């Protein structure tokens, strides 16, 4: 195909795979090569980036909740101190 000049059907038959499977492999290889040439990310790197972004969103939510709990506790302490000093 790319290197031999053979058609996809001939190469697929030689490899013992379906022509559509071979075309998918070639398409993915070209996409990876183009992304790497452009300084882009590989598929595994994109998967990791998605996972890390989701983890970051979750941690931000938890941080917000903890901040709110801290504020409630601060207010409670202020009220408790006011009551105790009366």
N, C-alpha and C positions, 0 to 999 in steps of 0.2 A: 504494500500500500504506500506508505510514506517513503520508505527507503527502497523498496523493491520495484515499485511501479506496477505491482499486481493489483488486480481489483479486490475489493473487499470480499466478494464472494469466494474468490480463489484462496485468499489468505484464511478466511474463516473455515473453509473446507480443509485446508492444510492443518489448521490448528484443532479441528474437530469441535468448533463452537458455532453457534448460530450467528449469522451475519449481523443481526441486530445487536447482539451482545458485543461483537467486535466493534461495531460502529459506536456503541456507548463508551467502550474503553478508549477508543481513539478520541472521541469528543471530550471525555474527562481529562485525558492526557494533554490535549491541546489547551483546555481551559486552565489546567494547573500550570502549564508552561507560560501561558499568557499572564496569569496572575503573578507568578514568580518574576517574570521579566519586568512587570510593572511595579514590583515591590509589594505586591499584595500578599494575602494570607493563603495558606493551604487549607484544605477542608478541615483537617484535624485542628488547626489553629483557630479557624472560624467557630468550630464546635466548642473549643475551650473558651473562646471569647464570649460566646452566648452564655455558657455556664457561669462564667465569672461575672458577667453583667447581671444575671438573675440572682446570684449570690449577693452581689453588691446591693441590689434593690431590697432583698430580704434583710440584710444587715442595716440598711438605712431605716427601714420600717421599725425594726427592733430598737434601734437607737432612738427614734422618735418616741416610741412607747416608754422607754426607760427614762428619757428626759421628762416626759409628762409625769411619770411616777415620782421622780425626784422633786419636781416642782410641788406636787401634792404633799409630799413628805415635809418639804421646807415650810409650806404654809401651815401644816399641822403642828410643827414644832413651834412656830411663832405663836399660834393660838394657845398651845399648851403653856408656853412661857408666860404669856399674858395672864392666863388663868392662875398660874402658880404664884405670880407676883402680886395678885390682888389682895 
